Amino acid sequence: MKRGLWIGTAVVALAGVYPGVAWLTGKVIETRIGAYRARMLEQMPYLTVAERIYQRGILTSREEVTYQFGRRALERAGASPAGAAEPAAPAQRVRFTIRSRIEHGPFPGFGRPALAVIKSEFVTDEATQRAVARAFGEHQPIVFITRLGFEGGGVWTASSPPFAGLDLGEGQRLSWSGLTATVEFGRNLAWFKMRGSAPGLVLDSPAGTPLRLADLTFESTTELAFGDLYVGGGSIRVGSMRIGVPAVGPAAAGAAALPTESTLDGLDYAARFERHGDFLDLTGKLAAARIEWGAFRLNDAHYEVSFRHLYGPSVAGLIRLLRNSFAEAPPPPAGDKTFEAQTRRLGIEILGHDPLLVIDKVSFATPEGDLRLSGS
């Protein structure tokens, strides 16, 4: 009896304290989300926050953020580009809005421990909602769920449900097998591990199947280096792809018929940015088990090229310069003497450290024979 009384008292005490703990957790969450967003926008300076609404509650909070693409020079409505004689009209920029419901820790939604669980989705207008509902019904076309850990990292997942036979008009129908993706990330977004898959997409028409994509998978592992440059590796694999090619006029007498379908099997693309002290090696690999387009056929095709001994600080500076130029439009800035001078300086620095271009492997097999090539 005494034990039961003790447990009841502990539960009542915890229930009284928990709302206060959750409210304090909510303040930490808001700060954490802001830091993550700042890091993201640092990597994508062409994207800015146009509007943000944050409503913090005791157990849950809500956030709605509108992002926009566009020039920094036109961020303020009516601002004029440099040298303009008159104020410019407000630019029409592409915008999108993400709405999130944030459940506070230490037990978000009274589930397993975490700092927070965040469910996010795109906000669309009524016309878009009606169009989306034709394919996905009552489901959202894509949903993002983020679980933030107490130590500073977390896990982000994205999922899109499948649909079949969406009528696109003129007898065309689209089927989608769905998508799943998972991203683990470290404290301050210092590293990422991503993996995902999309089983397939099929477009049918009265004349056949003009598009069929099957077994798409992707993965990557990256980490920060030289301040704000993510290095590491990733790959994309496609099991098979069929693309219908419409006939162009009747074939001439005695001539081979024009191809009606191109085929690609076993496509594998991989890239890696590997750090060695102050230097980087960049490697790209492209392979395909089979490529066909009419009479043109390749089997076991490989294309592997490396850029080695690239001076890391200069590469990071060049990528940063190019990335920031996308915030000004159109990149690269035409006639921008500062941009040209910085690009030239960084390029000379890279060349001054003896970089090496290596053709690791170029090979394929044809009915007429095989070809292999390598060199540096």
C-alpha positions, 0 to 999 in steps of 0.5 A, a space after each residue: 500500500 505504501 509503495 502504491 502511494 509512493 508511485 502515485 505521489 511520484 506520478 502526480 509530481 511528475 505531471 505537475 513538473 512536466 509542462 514546465 520542463 516541456 516549455 523550457 525545452 521549447 525555448 531550446 528547440 526554437 534556438 536549435 532550429 534557428 541555428 540549423 536554418 542558418 547553416 542551411 542558408 549559408 550553403 544555399 545563399 540563393 534562398 532567403 526567408 521571406 516570412 516566418 511565424 513561430 507560435 510557441 506553446 507548452 507541449 507543442 509549437 507551430 512554425 510556418 516559414 516562407 522561403 524565396 529564391 532571388 537576388 540579394 540586391 532585390 531583397 527589399 521590395 522596390 530596391 534598385 539594382 546598382 546603377 539603375 536610374 529609377 527604383 525597380 518594381 518588386 521582383 516576382 520571385 519563386 516562393 514556397 512555404 513549409 508548415 511544421 508542428 513541433 512536439 516538445 521533449 523530453 518525451 515528444 507526444 509522450 513517446 520515446 525520449 528526444 528533444 523534439 519531434 517535428 512534422 513538416 509539410 508544404 503549404 499549397 493553394 487550393 488549386 494545387 491541393 485539388 491537383 495533388 488530391 487526384 494522385 494522393 487522395 487525402 495523403 500529403 504528397 511528401 511529409 518530413 519528420 525530424 527527430 532532434 536528439 539531446 546531444 545536438 544531432 538528429 534524424 530527418 526522414 521524408 516519405 511520399 506515398 505511392 499512387 497508380 493510374 493518375 489520368 494526365 489526359 490524352 490517355 496518359 496515366 502515371 504511376 508512382 511507387 513512392 519514396 523514402 529517405 533518411 538523413 542522420 546528422 551531427 551536432 551543428 550539422 557537422 556531418 550527414 549520412 543519407 540513404 533512400 530509395 524510390 521503387 519506380 515510376 511508370 508513364 503509360 500512353 495509348 501508344 505504349 509506355 514512354 517512360 519506365 524507371 525502376 529501382 532508384 537508390 541513393 546514399 551519401 556520407 559527408 562532413 565539414 572541412 575547411 570551414 563550410 565545405 562538405 566533403 565525402 562521397 555519395 552514389 545514385 543507382 538506377 536498376 533500369 530505365 526505358 524511354 520511348 522515342 517517338 518516330 520521326 516520319 516514315 523510314 526510307 525504303 531499305 533503311 533501318 527503322 528509327 528506334 522506338 525505345 532507349 534502354 539503360 540498365 544498371 546505371 551507377 554514378 558515384 562521386 567522392 571528395 576525399 580530404 588528405 590534410 590540406 589537399 582534396 581528391 575528387 573522383 567521379 565514376 559512371 558505369 552502366 551494364 547496358 545502353 541501347 538506342 536502336 542499333 547503338 549498343 554498349 555493354 559494361 561501360 565505365 567512365 572514371 576520372 579523378 582530379 587529385 592533389 587539389 589545394 583544399 583552402 583554395 577549392 573551398 574558397 572557389 566553391 564559396 565564391 561560386 555558391 555566393 554568386 547564385 544569390 546575385 543572378 544570373 551567376 556568374 555575374 557578367 562583368 563583375 571585375 571583383 568576381 573575375 579577379 577572385 576566380 582567377 586568383 583562386 584558380 592560380 592557387 589551385 594550379 600552383 600546387 601541382 594538381 593532377 587529372 587522371 583518367 582512371 578508366 574508360 572502357 566499354 564493350 560493343 558488338 565490334 569489340 572492346 575499348 579501354 583507356 587510361 592515363 594522367 
